[in-house]
Amino acid sequence: MQVPFLSFQPQHAPIREEIMAAVGRVYDSYWYVLGEEVTRFERAYSDFNQVAHTVGVANGLDALVLALRALGIGPGDEVLVPSNTYIATWLAVTQVGATPVPVEPDPATSNLDPARLEAALTARTRAIMPVHLYGQACAMGPIMALARRHNLLVVEDNAQAQGAAFEGQLTGSFGQINATSFYPGKNLGALGDAGAVTTNDAGLAQQVRVLRNYGSQQKYYNEVVGYNSRLDELQAAVLQVKLRYLAEWTRQRQQVASWYDEHLADIAGLRLPAVATGATHVYHLYVVHTPVRDALQQHLTARGIGTMIHYPVPPHRQQAYAALQLPAGSLPIAEQLAATCLSLPMFPGMTEVQVAAVAAGIRSFAGR
Ligand SMILES: *Cc1c(COP(=O)(O)O)cnc(C)c1O
Protein backbone atom coordinates (compact mmCIF):
# COMPACT_ATOMS: atom_id res chain seq x y z
CA MET A 1 0.00 0.00 0.00
CA GLN A 2 1.34 3.41 -1.02
CA VAL A 3 1.02 6.30 1.45
CA PRO A 4 1.65 9.89 0.33
CA PHE A 5 3.57 12.22 2.63
CA LEU A 6 0.67 14.69 2.41
CA SER A 7 -2.73 14.58 0.76
CA PHE A 8 -5.11 17.53 0.76
CA GLN A 9 -7.90 15.32 -0.59
CA PRO A 10 -9.50 14.25 2.73
CA GLN A 11 -9.43 17.89 3.93
CA HIS A 12 -10.52 19.65 0.77
CA ALA A 13 -12.94 17.31 -1.02
CA PRO A 14 -15.71 17.46 1.66
CA ILE A 15 -15.68 21.29 1.83
CA ARG A 16 -15.45 21.97 -1.90
CA GLU A 17 -18.91 23.55 -2.08
CA GLU A 18 -18.27 25.87 0.85
CA ILE A 19 -14.91 26.97 -0.54
CA MET A 20 -16.35 27.58 -4.00
CA ALA A 21 -19.17 29.65 -2.48
CA ALA A 22 -16.58 31.78 -0.68
CA VAL A 23 -14.56 32.21 -3.87
CA GLY A 24 -17.73 33.15 -5.76
CA ARG A 25 -18.65 35.71 -3.10
CA VAL A 26 -15.30 37.48 -3.59
CA TYR A 27 -15.56 37.24 -7.37
CA ASP A 28 -18.97 38.88 -7.32
CA SER A 29 -18.00 41.55 -4.78
CA TYR A 30 -15.71 43.28 -7.31
CA TRP A 31 -13.36 44.08 -4.36
CA TYR A 32 -10.14 42.05 -4.21
CA VAL A 33 -7.59 43.62 -1.86
CA LEU A 34 -8.03 44.76 1.80
CA GLY A 35 -11.79 44.57 2.13
CA GLU A 36 -14.45 42.96 4.28
CA GLU A 37 -13.18 39.40 3.82
CA VAL A 38 -9.80 40.29 5.31
CA THR A 39 -11.44 42.14 8.20
CA ARG A 40 -13.78 39.21 8.88
CA PHE A 41 -10.95 36.69 8.79
CA GLU A 42 -8.80 38.84 11.07
CA ARG A 43 -11.61 38.96 13.62
CA ALA A 44 -12.25 35.21 13.38
CA TYR A 45 -8.55 34.40 13.76
CA SER A 46 -8.25 36.72 16.78
CA ASP A 47 -11.15 34.84 18.43
CA PHE A 48 -9.55 31.51 17.60
CA ASN A 49 -6.08 32.52 18.86
CA GLN A 50 -7.45 34.44 21.87
CA VAL A 51 -5.68 37.68 21.01
CA ALA A 52 -7.01 41.20 20.58
CA HIS A 53 -5.63 41.81 17.07
CA THR A 54 -4.76 39.87 13.92
CA VAL A 55 -3.29 41.59 10.86
CA GLY A 56 -3.35 39.53 7.66
CA VAL A 57 -0.23 39.75 5.48
CA ALA A 58 1.10 38.10 2.32
CA ASN A 59 3.02 35.18 3.91
CA GLY A 60 4.70 33.94 7.07
CA LEU A 61 8.14 35.39 6.36
CA ASP A 62 6.62 38.85 5.87
CA ALA A 63 4.65 38.40 9.11
CA LEU A 64 7.96 37.85 10.95
CA VAL A 65 9.64 40.79 9.20
CA LEU A 66 6.75 43.19 9.86
CA ALA A 67 6.52 42.08 13.50
CA LEU A 68 10.23 42.86 14.00
CA ARG A 69 9.89 46.18 12.15
CA ALA A 70 6.90 47.17 14.31
CA LEU A 71 9.05 46.56 17.41
CA GLY A 72 11.78 48.77 15.95
CA ILE A 73 14.34 45.96 15.82
CA GLY A 74 17.09 46.68 13.31
CA PRO A 75 20.81 47.24 12.73
CA GLY A 76 22.96 46.70 15.82
CA ASP A 77 20.35 44.51 17.53
CA GLU A 78 20.74 40.81 18.28
CA VAL A 79 17.82 38.40 18.28
CA LEU A 80 17.99 34.92 19.82
CA VAL A 81 16.72 32.27 17.37
CA PRO A 82 16.68 28.45 17.49
CA SER A 83 19.66 26.82 15.77
CA ASN A 84 17.40 24.15 14.23
CA THR A 85 14.48 26.20 12.86
CA TYR A 86 13.27 26.64 9.30
CA ILE A 87 15.48 29.35 7.79
CA ALA A 88 12.60 31.88 7.60
CA THR A 89 13.03 32.72 11.29
CA TRP A 90 16.66 33.73 10.67
CA LEU A 91 15.92 35.47 7.36
CA ALA A 92 13.40 37.79 9.03
CA VAL A 93 16.04 38.94 11.54
CA THR A 94 18.60 39.43 8.78
CA GLN A 95 16.12 41.30 6.55
CA VAL A 96 15.45 43.96 9.21
CA GLY A 97 19.23 44.46 9.53
CA ALA A 98 19.59 42.74 12.93
CA THR A 99 21.79 39.72 13.76
CA PRO A 100 20.38 36.24 14.42
CA VAL A 101 22.10 34.60 17.41
CA PRO A 102 21.50 30.84 17.40
CA VAL A 103 20.56 28.97 20.58
CA GLU A 104 20.62 25.17 20.66
CA PRO A 105 17.36 23.25 21.29
CA ASP A 106 16.43 20.59 23.80
CA PRO A 107 17.20 17.47 21.72
CA ALA A 108 14.23 15.62 23.29
CA THR A 109 11.62 18.05 21.88
CA SER A 110 13.62 19.94 19.20
CA ASN A 111 12.28 23.15 20.81
CA LEU A 112 14.25 26.06 22.26
CA ASP A 113 15.92 25.12 25.55
CA PRO A 114 15.18 27.95 28.04
CA ALA A 115 18.24 26.92 30.10
CA ARG A 116 20.54 27.81 27.17
CA LEU A 117 19.14 31.28 26.46
CA GLU A 118 20.93 33.10 29.27
CA ALA A 119 24.42 32.22 27.99
CA ALA A 120 23.63 33.79 24.58
CA LEU A 121 22.68 37.22 25.98
CA THR A 122 24.82 40.27 25.28
CA ALA A 123 24.31 44.01 25.76
CA ARG A 124 22.83 44.07 22.24
CA THR A 125 20.18 41.37 22.73
CA ARG A 126 16.72 42.83 22.08
CA ALA A 127 14.40 39.88 21.49
CA ILE A 128 13.82 36.12 21.61
CA MET A 129 12.03 34.30 18.77
CA PRO A 130 10.66 30.97 20.01
CA VAL A 131 9.56 28.63 17.20
CA HIS A 132 6.93 26.04 18.11
CA LEU A 133 8.62 23.49 15.90
CA TYR A 134 6.63 20.66 14.29
CA GLY A 135 3.52 21.89 16.19
CA GLN A 136 4.66 21.52 19.80
CA ALA A 137 4.45 24.58 22.07
CA CYS A 138 7.78 25.79 23.47
CA ALA A 139 8.26 26.12 27.25
CA MET A 140 6.73 29.60 27.17
CA GLY A 141 6.52 29.97 30.99
CA PRO A 142 10.30 29.95 31.52
CA ILE A 143 10.94 31.83 28.25
CA MET A 144 8.58 34.71 29.16
CA ALA A 145 10.02 34.84 32.70
CA LEU A 146 13.56 35.13 31.33
CA ALA A 147 12.46 37.80 28.84
CA ARG A 148 10.91 39.86 31.65
CA ARG A 149 14.02 39.48 33.82
CA HIS A 150 16.26 40.77 31.05
CA ASN A 151 13.84 43.29 29.55
CA LEU A 152 13.68 41.45 26.20
CA LEU A 153 10.89 41.36 23.63
CA VAL A 154 9.36 38.06 22.49
CA VAL A 155 8.21 37.32 18.93
CA GLU A 156 6.73 33.84 18.52
CA ASP A 157 7.08 32.09 15.18
CA ASN A 158 3.77 30.22 15.25
CA ALA A 159 3.85 29.06 11.62
CA GLN A 160 3.65 25.37 12.56
CA ALA A 161 1.54 25.39 15.71
CA GLN A 162 -1.86 27.08 15.27
CA GLY A 163 -3.97 25.83 18.18
CA ALA A 164 -1.13 24.50 20.36
CA ALA A 165 -0.91 25.67 23.97
CA PHE A 166 1.49 25.93 26.88
CA GLU A 167 -0.19 25.54 30.28
CA GLY A 168 -3.55 26.37 28.69
CA GLN A 169 -2.47 29.52 26.83
CA LEU A 170 -2.39 29.40 23.03
CA THR A 171 0.84 29.81 21.10
CA GLY A 172 0.84 33.08 19.19
CA SER A 173 -0.57 34.92 22.22
CA PHE A 174 2.50 35.11 24.52
CA GLY A 175 4.87 37.48 22.74
CA GLN A 176 4.43 41.24 22.36
CA ILE A 177 3.78 40.46 18.69
CA ASN A 178 3.79 37.12 16.89
CA ALA A 179 3.75 35.72 13.38
CA THR A 180 2.08 32.81 11.66
CA SER A 181 1.90 31.35 8.16
CA PHE A 182 -1.03 30.02 6.14
CA TYR A 183 1.16 28.39 3.47
CA PRO A 184 -1.01 25.57 2.02
CA GLY A 185 0.69 22.77 3.94
CA LYS A 186 0.47 24.47 7.35
CA ASN A 187 -2.19 23.31 9.83
CA LEU A 188 -4.38 26.20 8.65
CA GLY A 189 -3.47 26.60 4.98
CA ALA A 190 -4.70 28.95 2.28
CA LEU A 191 -4.87 28.10 -1.44
CA GLY A 192 -1.64 30.01 -1.97
CA ASP A 193 0.57 32.22 0.16
CA ALA A 194 -0.81 33.98 3.24
CA GLY A 195 0.23 34.87 6.78
CA ALA A 196 -0.68 36.98 9.78
CA VAL A 197 0.62 38.86 12.79
CA THR A 198 -1.13 38.43 16.15
CA THR A 199 -0.83 40.77 19.13
CA ASN A 200 -2.67 42.19 22.14
CA ASP A 201 -1.08 45.60 21.54
CA ALA A 202 -3.31 47.94 19.50
CA GLY A 203 -0.38 50.23 18.67
CA LEU A 204 1.75 47.40 17.26
CA ALA A 205 -1.22 46.06 15.26
CA GLN A 206 -1.73 49.50 13.74
CA GLN A 207 1.96 49.77 12.83
CA VAL A 208 1.77 46.43 10.98
CA ARG A 209 -1.39 47.60 9.16
CA VAL A 210 0.58 50.61 7.97
CA LEU A 211 3.73 48.63 7.09
CA ARG A 212 1.82 46.00 5.06
CA ASN A 213 0.26 48.70 2.87
CA TYR A 214 3.20 50.80 1.64
CA GLY A 215 3.65 52.53 4.99
CA SER A 216 0.41 54.36 4.36
CA GLN A 217 -2.81 54.91 6.33
CA GLN A 218 -4.28 57.41 3.93
CA LYS A 219 -3.94 56.42 0.28
CA TYR A 220 -0.94 58.13 -1.41
CA TYR A 221 0.39 59.57 1.91
CA ASN A 222 3.34 57.47 3.14
CA GLU A 223 4.58 57.91 6.72
CA VAL A 224 7.19 55.10 6.79
CA VAL A 225 9.12 53.00 4.26
CA GLY A 226 6.63 50.16 4.05
CA TYR A 227 5.99 47.00 2.06
CA ASN A 228 3.34 45.59 -0.19
CA SER A 229 2.42 42.60 1.95
CA ARG A 230 -1.35 42.37 1.99
CA LEU A 231 -3.52 39.31 2.52
CA ASP A 232 -5.87 39.19 -0.45
CA GLU A 233 -9.65 38.86 -0.26
CA LEU A 234 -9.76 35.43 -1.95
CA GLN A 235 -7.35 33.87 0.53
CA ALA A 236 -9.13 35.56 3.44
CA ALA A 237 -12.48 34.12 2.29
CA VAL A 238 -11.00 30.63 1.91
CA LEU A 239 -9.28 30.86 5.31
CA GLN A 240 -12.57 31.80 7.01
CA VAL A 241 -14.07 28.51 5.82
CA LYS A 242 -11.03 26.42 6.70
CA LEU A 243 -10.65 28.00 10.16
CA ARG A 244 -14.05 26.53 11.12
CA TYR A 245 -12.59 23.04 10.60
CA LEU A 246 -9.19 23.61 12.21
CA ALA A 247 -10.10 22.22 15.66
CA GLU A 248 -11.46 19.01 14.08
CA TRP A 249 -8.39 18.69 11.81
CA THR A 250 -6.12 19.15 14.83
CA ARG A 251 -8.01 16.38 16.64
CA GLN A 252 -7.45 14.14 13.61
CA ARG A 253 -3.72 14.96 13.51
CA GLN A 254 -3.47 14.06 17.21
CA GLN A 255 -5.32 10.80 16.53
CA VAL A 256 -2.87 9.93 13.75
CA ALA A 257 0.03 10.71 16.11
CA SER A 258 -1.36 8.43 18.79
CA TRP A 259 -1.78 5.62 16.21
CA TYR A 260 1.88 6.12 15.24
CA ASP A 261 2.90 6.07 18.92
CA GLU A 262 1.17 2.67 19.30
CA HIS A 263 2.27 1.11 16.01
CA LEU A 264 5.89 2.27 16.29
CA ALA A 265 6.46 1.57 19.99
CA ASP A 266 9.39 -0.76 20.74
CA ILE A 267 11.24 -0.42 17.41
CA ALA A 268 14.91 -0.45 18.42
CA GLY A 269 16.83 2.69 17.43
CA LEU A 270 13.75 4.73 16.51
CA ARG A 271 13.02 7.75 18.71
CA LEU A 272 9.39 8.96 18.60
CA PRO A 273 8.24 12.56 19.25
CA ALA A 274 8.18 13.49 22.95
CA VAL A 275 5.65 15.96 24.33
CA ALA A 276 6.97 18.10 27.19
CA THR A 277 5.11 18.66 30.46
CA GLY A 278 2.72 21.60 30.12
CA ALA A 279 2.86 21.63 26.31
CA THR A 280 0.38 20.41 23.71
CA HIS A 281 1.36 19.24 20.24
CA VAL A 282 -0.78 19.84 17.13
CA TYR A 283 1.45 17.64 14.91
CA HIS A 284 2.09 19.85 11.93
CA LEU A 285 4.70 17.11 11.44
CA TYR A 286 5.30 13.71 13.04
CA VAL A 287 9.09 13.55 13.22
CA VAL A 288 11.08 10.47 14.27
CA HIS A 289 14.84 10.25 14.76
CA THR A 290 17.17 7.41 13.79
CA PRO A 291 20.91 7.21 13.12
CA VAL A 292 20.15 5.27 9.90
CA ARG A 293 17.80 7.95 8.59
CA ASP A 294 18.96 8.03 4.95
CA ALA A 295 18.75 4.25 4.54
CA LEU A 296 15.32 4.16 6.20
CA GLN A 297 14.05 6.94 3.95
CA GLN A 298 15.29 5.09 0.84
CA HIS A 299 13.64 1.89 2.04
CA LEU A 300 10.29 3.66 2.57
CA THR A 301 10.51 5.49 -0.78
CA ALA A 302 11.02 2.14 -2.53
CA ARG A 303 7.80 0.91 -0.87
CA GLY A 304 5.81 3.95 -1.99
CA ILE A 305 5.77 5.66 1.41
CA GLY A 306 6.39 9.40 1.25
CA THR A 307 8.67 11.04 3.81
CA MET A 308 10.45 14.39 4.10
CA ILE A 309 13.35 15.85 6.08
CA HIS A 310 12.64 18.98 8.15
CA TYR A 311 15.30 20.21 7.72
CA PRO A 312 18.37 18.61 6.10
CA VAL A 313 20.72 21.62 6.56
CA PRO A 314 20.48 23.94 9.59
CA PRO A 315 20.55 27.69 8.79
CA HIS A 316 24.14 28.20 10.01
CA ARG A 317 25.37 25.60 7.46
CA GLN A 318 23.52 27.21 4.53
CA GLN A 319 25.54 29.07 1.94
CA ALA A 320 23.28 32.06 2.63
CA TYR A 321 24.84 32.34 6.10
CA ALA A 322 28.46 31.57 5.16
CA ALA A 323 29.39 35.08 6.35
CA LEU A 324 28.57 34.09 9.94
CA GLN A 325 31.50 31.63 9.75
CA LEU A 326 29.87 28.97 11.89
CA PRO A 327 31.70 25.80 10.79
CA ALA A 328 30.44 22.22 10.94
CA GLY A 329 30.42 21.16 14.59
CA SER A 330 29.73 24.66 15.92
CA LEU A 331 26.06 23.89 16.72
CA PRO A 332 26.22 20.14 17.31
CA ILE A 333 22.66 19.58 18.55
CA ALA A 334 21.10 21.23 15.48
CA GLU A 335 23.50 19.31 13.22
CA GLN A 336 22.76 15.99 14.94
CA LEU A 337 18.97 16.55 14.70
CA ALA A 338 19.28 17.50 11.02
CA ALA A 339 21.22 14.29 10.34
CA THR A 340 18.74 11.98 12.07
CA CYS A 341 15.22 13.45 11.64
CA LEU A 342 12.58 11.97 9.36
CA SER A 343 9.03 13.28 8.93
CA LEU A 344 6.46 10.53 8.39
CA PRO A 345 3.18 10.99 6.47
CA MET A 346 0.83 13.21 8.52
CA PHE A 347 -2.39 14.91 7.43
CA PRO A 348 -5.98 15.23 8.65
CA GLY A 349 -8.04 12.32 7.39
CA MET A 350 -5.11 9.89 7.30
CA THR A 351 -6.44 6.46 8.31
CA GLU A 352 -5.17 3.88 10.80
CA VAL A 353 -4.71 1.49 7.86
CA GLN A 354 -2.31 4.02 6.30
CA VAL A 355 -0.48 4.46 9.63
CA ALA A 356 -0.17 0.67 9.90
CA ALA A 357 1.28 0.53 6.36
CA VAL A 358 3.93 3.12 7.28
CA ALA A 359 4.70 1.17 10.47
CA ALA A 360 4.98 -2.09 8.51
CA GLY A 361 7.41 -0.39 6.14
CA ILE A 362 9.55 0.75 9.05
CA ARG A 363 9.43 -2.70 10.70
CA SER A 364 10.48 -4.42 7.49
CA PHE A 365 13.52 -2.10 7.45
CA ALA A 366 14.32 -2.69 11.13
CA GLY A 367 14.19 -6.49 10.58
CA ARG A 368 16.12 -6.54 7.31
C1 LIG B 1 6.47 28.03 6.95
C2 LIG B 1 7.30 28.69 7.99
C3 LIG B 1 7.62 30.05 7.92
C4 LIG B 1 7.37 30.92 6.71
O1 LIG B 1 6.11 30.93 6.22
P1 LIG B 1 5.85 31.28 4.66
O2 LIG B 1 4.37 31.56 4.64
O3 LIG B 1 6.25 30.11 3.86
O4 LIG B 1 6.64 32.50 4.35
C5 LIG B 1 8.31 30.62 8.96
N1 LIG B 1 8.69 29.90 10.03
C6 LIG B 1 8.42 28.58 10.13
C7 LIG B 1 8.87 27.83 11.34
C8 LIG B 1 7.74 27.92 9.10
O5 LIG B 1 7.49 26.62 9.21
The ligand as an ORCA input file, in Angstrom:
! r2SCAN-3c Opt
* xyz 0 1
  C       6.467     28.034      6.955
  C       7.297     28.693      7.986
  C       7.622     30.051      7.915
  C       7.369     30.921      6.713
  O       6.110     30.927      6.217
  P       5.847     31.285      4.662
  O       4.374     31.557      4.639
  O       6.254     30.106      3.864
  O       6.644     32.500      4.349
  C       8.308     30.618      8.961
  N       8.686     29.902     10.032
  C       8.424     28.579     10.125
  C       8.868     27.832     11.342
  C       7.735     27.924      9.096
  O       7.487     26.622      9.205
*
